[in-house]
Amino acid sequence: MKERTEKIRDQVWQIVNAIPPGNVCSYGQVAALAGVPQQSRLVGRILSQLPEGTRLPWHRVVNSQGKISNPRPEHQIKRLEKEGIVFVKGRINLKTYQWNPYPGYFMNCPGEPSTATPGRWQADL
């Protein structure tokens, strides 16, 4: 069970790391790309457990309505706006900003675990 959980976590990290600046994905979209459709809450939990100072662009993941699910959204909104994403009435237009990788983009998802490691995205302290 632990091995499967780590595999899913690594796949989520790989997918989130691939989201280009100025684009977003929904939690559900990341879950589907990681091979665990209907597990958007799991993606949220994985991202909420990232180490302080991570370089993983977690801020590019939003809910299916284009809203921020974070209870303190200011930091996430600021980072997204810095990348050129526009909020209208607290919402991102997913038709404009949602990233849709082509089929097969993630050779390791689902399938073999990626080579993702948390240190890869940790800030230099």
C-alpha positions as CSV (number, residue, x, y, z in Angstrom):
1,M,0.0,0.0,0.0
2,K,2.8,2.4,0.9
3,E,4.5,1.7,-2.4
4,R,1.4,2.5,-4.3
5,T,0.8,5.8,-2.3
6,E,4.4,6.8,-3.0
7,K,4.0,6.0,-6.7
8,I,0.8,8.2,-6.9
9,R,2.6,11.0,-5.0
10,D,5.5,10.9,-7.4
11,Q,3.2,11.0,-10.3
12,V,1.3,14.0,-8.9
13,W,4.6,15.8,-8.4
14,Q,5.7,15.1,-11.9
15,I,2.4,16.4,-13.4
16,V,2.3,19.5,-11.2
17,N,6.0,20.2,-12.1
18,A,5.1,20.1,-15.8
19,I,2.3,22.7,-15.7
20,P,3.7,25.7,-17.6
21,P,3.8,29.2,-16.1
22,G,0.6,31.0,-16.9
23,N,-1.4,27.8,-17.0
24,V,-3.4,25.9,-14.4
25,C,-4.8,22.4,-13.9
26,S,-7.7,21.3,-11.7
27,Y,-7.2,18.8,-8.8
28,G,-9.3,16.4,-10.7
29,Q,-7.3,16.8,-13.9
30,V,-4.1,16.1,-12.0
31,A,-5.7,13.0,-10.4
32,A,-6.8,11.7,-13.8
33,L,-3.4,12.3,-15.4
34,A,-1.8,10.4,-12.4
35,G,-4.0,7.4,-13.1
36,V,-6.3,7.9,-10.1
37,P,-9.5,9.6,-11.5
38,Q,-12.1,10.7,-9.0
39,Q,-9.3,11.3,-6.4
40,S,-9.0,15.1,-6.5
41,R,-9.0,15.2,-2.7
42,L,-6.0,13.0,-2.7
43,V,-4.2,15.4,-4.9
44,G,-5.1,18.2,-2.6
45,R,-3.8,16.3,0.4
46,I,-0.5,15.5,-1.4
47,L,0.0,19.1,-2.3
48,S,-0.8,20.3,1.3
49,Q,2.0,18.1,2.6
50,L,4.7,19.6,0.5
51,P,7.7,20.8,2.5
52,E,8.1,24.5,3.3
53,G,10.0,26.3,0.5
54,T,9.2,23.8,-2.2
55,R,9.9,24.8,-5.8
56,L,7.1,22.6,-7.0
57,P,4.5,25.0,-8.7
58,W,1.6,23.9,-6.4
59,H,0.0,27.2,-7.0
60,R,-1.0,26.2,-10.5
61,V,-3.5,23.7,-9.2
62,V,-7.0,25.1,-8.6
63,N,-10.5,23.6,-8.2
64,S,-12.8,22.6,-11.1
65,Q,-14.5,25.9,-11.0
66,G,-11.3,27.9,-11.4
67,K,-11.3,29.0,-7.8
68,I,-8.6,28.8,-5.1
69,S,-9.4,26.1,-2.5
70,N,-6.7,27.2,-0.2
71,P,-8.2,28.7,3.0
72,R,-5.6,31.5,2.8
73,P,-5.5,32.2,-1.0
74,E,-3.5,35.4,-1.0
75,H,-0.1,33.9,-1.7
76,Q,-1.5,31.6,-4.4
77,I,-3.4,34.4,-6.1
78,K,-0.3,36.6,-6.1
79,R,1.9,33.9,-7.7
80,L,-0.7,33.2,-10.4
81,E,-1.2,36.9,-11.2
82,K,2.6,37.3,-11.4
83,E,2.5,34.6,-14.2
84,G,-0.2,36.6,-16.1
85,I,-3.3,34.8,-14.9
86,V,-6.3,37.0,-14.6
87,F,-9.0,36.5,-11.9
88,V,-12.5,37.7,-12.6
89,K,-14.8,37.7,-9.5
90,G,-12.4,35.3,-7.7
91,R,-12.3,32.9,-10.6
92,I,-9.9,31.8,-13.3
93,N,-11.3,31.3,-16.8
94,L,-10.3,27.6,-17.4
95,K,-11.1,27.9,-21.1
96,T,-8.3,30.4,-21.3
97,Y,-5.7,29.2,-18.7
98,Q,-6.2,25.4,-18.3
99,W,-3.3,23.3,-19.5
100,N,-4.2,20.3,-21.5
101,P,-1.2,18.1,-22.3
102,Y,-1.4,15.9,-25.3
103,P,-2.1,12.2,-24.8
104,G,1.1,10.4,-23.9
105,Y,2.8,13.5,-22.6
106,F,3.4,11.7,-19.3
107,M,5.2,8.5,-20.3
108,N,5.2,7.4,-16.7
109,C,1.6,8.2,-15.8
110,P,-0.1,5.9,-15.2
111,G,2.5,3.1,-15.1
112,E,6.0,3.1,-13.7
113,P,6.8,5.7,-11.0
114,S,8.5,8.8,-12.1
115,T,11.9,9.8,-10.8
116,A,10.4,12.7,-8.9
117,T,11.9,13.5,-5.5
118,P,10.9,16.3,-3.1
119,G,14.4,17.7,-3.0
120,R,14.2,18.5,-6.7
121,W,11.8,21.2,-5.9
122,Q,13.0,22.5,-2.6
123,A,14.2,26.0,-2.4
124,D,17.9,26.7,-1.9
125,L,18.1,27.8,1.7
